Each structure stands twice: as C-alpha cells, then as structure tokens.
Amino acid sequence: MTAPTPAETHSGDHGVDHATDEFAALIEGVIQFRRRVYPERQEQFRRLASGQRPHTLFITCADSRVVPEMITQTDPGQLFVCRNIGNIVPAYGEMMGGVSAIVEYACTALGVSHILVCGHSDCGAMKGLLNPDDPNLRRMPTVASWLRNAEAARGVVEVTRPDLEGAAKVQALVEQNVRLQMQHLRTHPAVAARLAEGSLSLHGWVYNIEDGTVSTLDEAGGEPVPLDKAVASKGRAR
Ligand SMILES: [Zn+2]
C-alpha cells in the first residue's frame, strides 16, 4: 500500500481530465478482454462458469503493484485471493470479519490445500506501522486500527534488529509480518483442523517489486530464501 496525498490524486482540472482518461482506459480494457482474450479461452471460462476448485488461498497486500496471478502465472480458478492492507490475518476472535470468513470458507467449503501469505517490498502498511505519528496515518484511524494486527511484528523487529533503519528496517518488518500472520492463521479453528489432519500447508513469501524475485520464509525466523534456490536445494535433497 502506498498512500498518495490528496494533492496527488486531484490536482485541479488537469487531474480530473487525467482521471477520466484513466477510467476510459479501464473500459477499453474490458472491451479488449471480451473481443480478444475471451474468444481464445472460451472453453476455459465455460468450464469455470459452474464452479470453482482453487488449490490455494493467496493472502496478500492490496498494493496495486502486487498481482498474484501474474507473479505465479496462474489461470482463473486456481487462486482464491484475499487482499487487504498489509496482508494481515487477525488472530481468531480479534476482528471477526471479511478475512476470517475468507479463511474459513477457503478451508471448509473450498478445501484448499495451501494457504500462502505474501508480503512485498516497499509496503506502505509496514512503513505506516513504523511511523505511527505520521500525519497521513493520523487522518486514517481505521487504517491505524487495522495495523494493530501487525504490531507484534514491529515489536520483534525493534528488539531483534535495533541496528536497522530506513528501507532495511521496512524489509525486516515485511518479513516478520508474514511470519506473524502465518502464526495468526494457526489460531483459526478451520485452519487448525485441516493442519491437524495433514491436509493443509502454510507458506510465507515476500515479493520484491523491483527485481521480480520471490523469497520463501519459515515461521521460525530464518533468512528468506529465493524460491528458485529453495526449489533447487529441494531437488538436490531428493
Ligand atoms: Zn503493502
């Protein structure tokens, strides 16, 4: 999440014209989808029309730069996606709402085999968590309240990595927040039940916007490992 200031989004008449052009481009995109993309994949969409059987619940930030289906090269019907500010999963009972319902539905009705929490570099939510007195955040009490679900991650980074500042600190918090939200997932009864029967796996990833790499994290706090290296070392272990 990055938060443009009001001045950036509405800069007088020129800004309004620009916004109109942008929305016209969205509509043009829909028309092009129907004309060019849909016909090529008509069979696939017809198969999907009567139901879904996604294998993975993909939980990530609402940030516009993170596109789960692009990063993973997946098709419609494969990912059940939950996006919110800071890829947060409140611990069970803390804030019963959309995220808890998605987790329960994915585990119980859809029977997903994997739940993935994916954080990302330069996350505005994590920057906000590190700067609670930021005037922008003070104008957003709902966001501030939501970010409290990641507060324990900030506490861990402050204690374990007091040497870090700036972008390195944000990155450490991005990683610790993924670990925290994986722990929160375990508090959800539907997740706990599926984990107990061995039919569900939890995964933590961090996506780097600049170089397109994805690293995998474990909950214990080890260093992130680039996914390609993690896959290669698994191959060697076989
Ligand atoms: Zn973010």
Residues whose N, C-alpha, C, O or C-beta is under 5 A from the ligand:
A	BS01	ZN	M1 C61 D63 G86 C123 G124 A125
